[in-house]
Amino acid sequence: MAIQPDPQGGWSIEVRLNSAIPDDIALIIGDAIHNLRTALDHATWELIGIDGGTQDRWTKLPASASGKVDYEAACRGLKTPRTDTKDFFINLAVYEGGESPLYDTHVLDNMDKHMVLLPILSAAAISIIRFIRHDGSTAMTLSNCKMGVGTDGIARLASLGPGMSVETDNNTKITLSIFFSPNQPMPGKAVIPTLRALANETLVAIDAFETFVKTRN
């Protein structure tokens, strides 16, 4: 962390990055997303098989970017003799504008098939920092504050007015987070919490498959 004169006046607090995101992070993210989508496709395959339906190369979890009507048509077109199974998939609502987070998994997986999902270092967090007036009094104290990281690798927190200074504790820590880039699905969302949420939603869906099979007539 460095305090530098700001061309626009006052001072800027900057966090300079010593290294870039490892190149293989994007591949790991893509693999995790694909595994989640594949688990849902496998559950769909098994359910259609339990029904005595047709399992073929097109058997997968229905999803639609065209909204509810097209999605329900895809569910009705599943090669299974059981109407309740088709209704089960309709209720999952895996379409754009629907309520299911499973659609986010579908979109990310589909994007990863055509291009690498490139995460960015979009924020840095400083555990505690204080702004001090010229008379020594504290003007402001920030805890766990976050800032964006520019394309130059510098994260700018604030500009200080004349006579102001800044201090931090000796044990102050600076942490970085990775986010989905602005020109790809889920722009600006933190990658790790998002993957955890999608994984949890996948587990909930798999449980729903199991409950459906066990409780139906």
PyMOL commands that set and color helices and strands:
alter all, ss='L'
color gray80, all
select helices_A, chain A and resi 25-51+68-76+83-92+102-114+191-215
alter helices_A, ss='H'
color red, helices_A
select strands_A, chain A and resi 2-5+11-16+119-132+138-147+154-160+165-167+174-180
alter strands_A, ss='S'
color yellow, strands_A
deselect
rebuild
show_as cartoon
